[in-house]
Amino acid sequence: MIFKKNKFAAYATALIILASCSTTSKDLQINSTESLEASYDRNLQEIFDYQSYFVNDLEIIQKTIESGALDQEQLKGARLLKKNYQKILSKEKFLLQLNPYQQYSTELIKLIYKLNLPINISWADTKQDTISRNLLSTRINGFCSSLYDDSILSIKKEINKSTDSILVIYSQEYESFLQGLESYNSNLTALKFNSFDFQKFAAETLEINLSKRRFKKISNMNPNKNLKFAPRSRSDVQQIVLLVKPEDYKAMIPSLRYHGGNKFKYLNFVTSLEEINDPLQLLDYEGSFVPISIFLSKKIQNNASLSLEKFLEQGVLSDWLLIEVLKQSEVQSAKINGVTGAIFYKFNSCAKREIPLQRIRADLFSS
């Protein structure tokens, strides 16, 4: 019992220390050299990301507006950006209520510090968490839908662009998403993945075994003649949607490609990113389409060695914090290049998120 008390005391102390570091003064005069350097090198695109805030941001925005280099649409966006930053930077104090027992409290404090805003944390020891433990599958406060739902919507929009026949390979955990996909395309066939042998499953799914059996029958009709043979995959499907567990993608896609080549268009669920730690691991999915935010693709292009460990969870937390900042600043509207996707924010309304399906190519990793 004494051990448990001491363990919690140490944990709570660490949170309090981090919390004290997360609150900056109104004029943003902080002692962090890293933050000062970050503000010095900032450009308009970084400011558009709404990921951190510095007093000279308004000066950068104004200079860009006056430069004459923007078209009418860009000029409109820059003026709205300036208006929003004026509201955010003029806010004397932001208040967030967190539970010290909450699973993501430490991560939230680190993200709060990066915002460089006067954010105060109120610790409330309640049974109800401010943030759900299931960040990806559950709708987070301030958003209209969960990251999983938004990822499915991206796939729906893609398959709705054509009348191609579609095969959906799904794990039991994601069976609930099938109904929505079927309503978008009547030429859809669903196949449950329940095998440990990816090569065998891929061969059966793409009907390679049927092709081999047909060849065997033909060969038996004329056993004295040597026939050249290359097994052909099924031709009744043009697109394959994968709704499988994170650990299955790295074997599933190569197995399907081994038997089907580049014949099919592969659309991956967002779970394909959950166990990616190094961006170069994305090359395992080369040629397939993955729901990746523009924010992430830019980061990868600028730094291919970027660690993506728990990126999606961190992204959801970061976007939730951003919505809290916008609400408390009474920003009326904003279109933001969010960490998890494009965020469309309106005051007193839930925020909508759009995640583009981006094709994984080698040039994604070079600026």
C-alpha positions in Angstrom: 0.0 0.0 0.0 2.8 2.4 0.8 4.4 1.6 -2.5 1.2 2.5 -4.4 1.0 5.9 -2.6 4.6 6.7 -3.3 4.2 5.7 -6.9 1.2 8.0 -7.4 3.0 10.8 -5.5 5.9 10.6 -7.9 3.6 10.5 -10.9 1.5 13.4 -9.7 4.7 15.4 -8.9 5.9 14.9 -12.5 2.6 16.1 -13.9 2.7 19.2 -11.7 6.2 20.0 -12.8 5.3 19.6 -16.5 2.1 21.6 -16.0 4.0 24.5 -14.5 6.2 24.5 -17.6 3.2 24.4 -19.9 1.9 27.8 -18.9 3.6 30.8 -20.5 3.2 34.5 -19.8 0.8 36.7 -21.8 3.6 38.3 -23.8 5.0 34.8 -24.6 8.5 35.7 -23.2 9.8 32.3 -22.4 13.3 31.0 -21.8 13.2 28.1 -24.2 15.9 28.6 -26.9 14.2 25.9 -29.0 10.9 27.9 -29.0 12.6 31.2 -29.9 14.5 29.5 -32.8 11.3 28.0 -34.0 9.5 31.3 -34.1 12.5 32.9 -35.9 12.3 30.5 -38.8 8.6 30.3 -39.2 6.8 30.8 -42.5 3.2 31.4 -43.4 2.5 27.7 -44.1 3.6 26.8 -40.6 1.4 29.5 -39.2 -1.5 28.1 -41.2 -1.0 24.8 -39.4 -2.1 26.4 -36.1 0.4 24.2 -34.2 2.2 26.9 -32.2 1.8 30.6 -31.6 4.3 33.5 -31.4 3.9 37.3 -31.2 5.8 37.8 -34.5 3.3 35.6 -36.3 1.0 38.5 -36.9 3.9 40.5 -38.5 4.7 37.6 -40.8 1.0 37.3 -41.8 0.7 41.1 -42.4 3.9 41.2 -44.5 2.6 38.3 -46.7 -0.7 40.1 -47.2 1.1 43.3 -48.2 3.5 41.5 -50.5 1.1 41.2 -53.4 2.1 37.6 -54.0 -1.3 36.1 -53.1 -4.2 35.5 -55.4 -7.7 36.5 -54.2 -8.5 33.2 -52.6 -5.1 33.1 -50.8 -5.5 36.7 -49.7 -8.9 35.9 -48.2 -7.4 32.9 -46.3 -4.5 35.0 -45.0 -6.9 37.7 -43.7 -9.0 35.2 -41.9 -5.8 33.7 -40.5 -4.7 37.1 -39.2 -8.1 37.6 -37.6 -8.0 34.2 -35.9 -4.4 34.7 -34.6 -5.3 38.1 -33.2 -8.1 36.5 -31.2 -5.9 33.6 -30.0 -2.9 35.8 -29.1 -5.0 38.4 -27.3 -6.6 35.7 -25.0 -5.2 36.3 -21.6 -5.7 32.8 -20.2 -6.9 29.4 -21.5 -8.3 26.8 -19.1 -8.2 23.1 -19.5 -9.6 20.6 -17.0 -7.6 17.3 -16.8 -7.7 14.3 -14.7 -4.3 13.4 -13.2 -5.2 9.7 -13.5 -6.1 10.1 -17.2 -4.2 7.9 -19.6 -3.0 10.8 -21.8 -2.4 13.5 -19.2 1.4 13.6 -19.7 1.1 13.6 -23.5 -1.4 16.5 -23.3 0.9 18.6 -21.1 3.8 18.1 -23.6 1.5 19.2 -26.4 0.3 22.2 -24.4 3.9 23.4 -23.9 4.5 23.2 -27.7 1.5 25.5 -28.3 3.3 28.3 -26.5 0.1 29.8 -25.1 -1.0 30.9 -21.6 -2.8 27.7 -20.8 -3.7 26.9 -17.2 -4.6 23.3 -16.1 -7.2 22.6 -13.6 -6.7 19.1 -12.1 -10.0 17.3 -11.4 -9.9 13.9 -9.8 -13.1 12.6 -11.4 -14.1 9.2 -12.7 -14.9 10.6 -16.1 -12.0 11.3 -18.5 -11.9 14.4 -20.5 -10.4 12.4 -23.4 -11.6 8.9 -24.3 -9.2 6.0 -23.9 -10.0 4.9 -27.4 -8.7 7.9 -29.3 -9.0 6.5 -32.8 -12.3 4.6 -32.7 -14.2 7.0 -30.4 -15.6 10.5 -31.3 -13.6 13.0 -29.4 -15.3 16.1 -27.9 -15.4 18.9 -30.5 -15.4 16.7 -33.5 -18.4 15.4 -35.5 -17.0 11.9 -35.9 -14.1 9.6 -34.9 -10.8 9.2 -36.9 -12.0 5.7 -37.9 -15.3 7.1 -39.2 -13.5 9.9 -41.1 -11.1 7.3 -42.7 -14.1 5.2 -43.8 -15.7 8.3 -45.3 -12.5 8.9 -47.4 -12.7 5.4 -48.7 -16.4 5.8 -49.5 -15.7 8.9 -51.5 -13.0 7.2 -53.4 -15.1 4.1 -54.4 -18.0 6.3 -55.3 -15.9 7.9 -58.1 -16.3 4.8 -60.3 -18.4 1.8 -61.0 -15.5 -0.6 -60.5 -16.2 -3.9 -58.8 -14.7 -3.9 -55.3 -13.5 -6.6 -53.0 -13.4 -5.7 -49.3 -11.1 -7.9 -47.1 -12.0 -7.3 -43.5 -11.1 -8.5 -40.0 -14.0 -9.2 -37.6 -13.1 -6.1 -35.5 -14.1 -3.8 -38.4 -17.1 -5.6 -39.7 -19.4 -2.8 -38.6 -17.9 -0.5 -41.3 -19.1 -2.8 -44.2 -22.7 -1.6 -44.2 -21.7 2.0 -45.0 -19.4 0.9 -47.8 -22.0 -1.3 -49.4 -24.4 1.6 -49.6 -21.9 3.5 -51.7 -21.2 0.8 -54.2 -23.5 -2.0 -55.3 -20.6 -3.9 -57.0 -19.0 -4.7 -53.7 -18.1 -8.2 -52.4 -16.9 -8.7 -48.8 -14.5 -11.4 -47.7 -13.6 -12.1 -44.0 -9.9 -12.6 -43.3 -9.5 -15.5 -40.9 -6.2 -17.1 -41.9 -2.7 -17.3 -40.6 -1.2 -18.1 -44.0 -1.2 -14.8 -46.0 0.1 -16.4 -49.2 -2.5 -19.1 -49.2 -5.3 -16.7 -48.4 -4.1 -14.3 -51.2 -3.9 -17.1 -53.7 -7.4 -18.3 -52.9 -8.8 -14.7 -52.8 -7.4 -13.8 -56.2 -8.5 -17.2 -57.6 -4.9 -18.2 -58.5 -5.7 -21.8 -57.4 -8.6 -21.9 -59.9 -6.3 -20.8 -62.7 -3.8 -23.5 -61.8 -6.6 -26.1 -61.7 -7.8 -25.0 -65.2 -4.3 -25.3 -66.5 -4.0 -28.8 -65.0 -7.1 -29.9 -66.8 -5.9 -28.5 -70.1 -2.5 -30.2 -69.6 -4.1 -33.5 -68.9 -6.0 -33.3 -72.2 -2.6 -33.3 -74.0 0.0 -34.7 -71.7 2.7 -35.0 -74.4 2.8 -31.3 -75.1 4.6 -28.8 -72.8 2.5 -25.7 -72.3 3.8 -22.4 -70.9 1.7 -21.2 -68.0 1.5 -18.1 -65.8 -1.4 -18.2 -63.4 -3.9 -15.3 -63.8 -5.7 -13.6 -61.0 -9.4 -12.9 -61.1 -10.6 -10.2 -63.5 -14.0 -9.4 -61.9 -12.5 -7.0 -59.3 -10.6 -3.7 -59.9 -10.3 -2.3 -56.4 -9.4 -4.0 -53.1 -10.3 -2.3 -49.8 -8.4 -3.6 -46.8 -10.0 -3.2 -43.3 -7.7 -5.4 -41.3 -5.7 -5.2 -38.1 -2.6 -3.1 -38.0 -0.2 -6.0 -37.8 -1.7 -7.7 -40.8 -1.0 -5.1 -43.5 2.8 -5.7 -43.8 2.1 -9.3 -44.9 -1.3 -8.8 -46.6 -0.3 -6.3 -49.3 2.9 -8.1 -50.4 1.0 -11.4 -50.6 -1.8 -9.9 -52.7 0.8 -8.2 -54.9 2.8 -11.4 -55.3 -0.2 -13.0 -57.0 -2.0 -10.0 -58.5 0.9 -7.7 -59.4 -0.2 -4.1 -60.0 -3.5 -5.2 -61.4 -5.6 -3.9 -58.5 -6.1 -0.6 -56.8 -5.5 -1.0 -53.1 -7.3 1.3 -50.6 -6.1 0.9 -47.0 -7.9 1.7 -43.8 -6.3 4.1 -41.3 -5.3 1.1 -39.2 -2.5 0.5 -41.7 -0.6 3.4 -40.0 -1.1 2.4 -36.4 2.1 0.3 -36.2 4.3 2.4 -38.4 7.3 3.7 -36.5 9.6 4.7 -39.3 8.2 6.5 -42.4 10.3 4.3 -44.6 8.1 1.4 -43.5 5.4 3.0 -45.6 7.2 1.8 -48.7 5.8 -1.7 -47.9 2.5 -0.1 -49.1 4.0 1.5 -52.2 1.4 2.0 -54.9 -1.5 1.6 -52.5 -3.7 4.5 -51.2 -3.5 5.3 -47.5 -5.4 8.0 -45.5 -2.6 10.4 -44.6 -3.0 14.0 -43.7 -1.2 16.7 -45.7 0.5 17.7 -42.5 2.1 14.3 -42.1 3.2 14.0 -45.7 4.9 17.4 -45.4 6.7 16.3 -42.3 7.9 13.1 -44.0 9.1 15.1 -47.0 11.1 17.4 -44.7 12.4 14.6 -42.5 12.2 11.0 -43.7 13.7 9.8 -40.4 10.8 11.3 -38.4 9.5 9.0 -35.7 5.9 8.1 -36.2 5.5 6.1 -33.0 1.9 6.6 -31.7 1.6 9.4 -34.3 -2.2 9.0 -34.8 -2.9 9.1 -31.0 -0.7 12.2 -30.7 -2.4 13.7 -33.7 -5.9 13.2 -32.2 -4.8 14.8 -28.9 -3.1 17.7 -30.8 -6.2 18.4 -32.9 -8.5 18.2 -29.8 -6.3 20.8 -28.1 -6.5 23.0 -31.1 -10.3 22.9 -31.1 -10.3 23.9 -27.4 -8.0 26.9 -28.2 -10.3 28.0 -31.0 -13.4 27.7 -28.9 -12.0 29.6 -26.0 -10.7 32.3 -28.3 -14.2 32.5 -29.8 -12.8 32.1 -33.3 -15.8 32.0 -35.7 -14.4 29.8 -38.5 -11.2 28.3 -39.7 -9.9 25.8 -42.2 -6.8 24.1 -40.7 -4.1 21.8 -41.9 -4.6 19.6 -38.9 -2.3 16.8 -37.8 -4.9 14.0 -38.6 -6.5 15.8 -41.6 -8.0 19.0 -42.9 -10.2 20.4 -40.2 -13.2 22.6 -40.9 -14.1 24.5 -37.8 -17.2 26.6 -37.0 -18.0 28.2 -33.7 -20.7 26.4 -31.7 -20.6 23.5 -34.1 -18.7 20.2 -34.2 -15.5 20.2 -36.3 -15.5 18.2 -39.5 -12.3 16.4 -40.6 -11.3 15.3 -44.1 -8.5 12.8 -44.6 -7.1 12.6 -48.1 -6.2 9.2 -49.5 -2.6 9.6 -50.7 -0.8 7.1 -52.9 2.4 5.9 -51.4 5.3 6.6 -53.7 9.0 6.8 -53.3 9.1 10.6 -53.9 7.0 11.1 -50.8 10.3 10.7 -48.9 12.3 13.3 -50.8 11.7 17.1 -50.6 
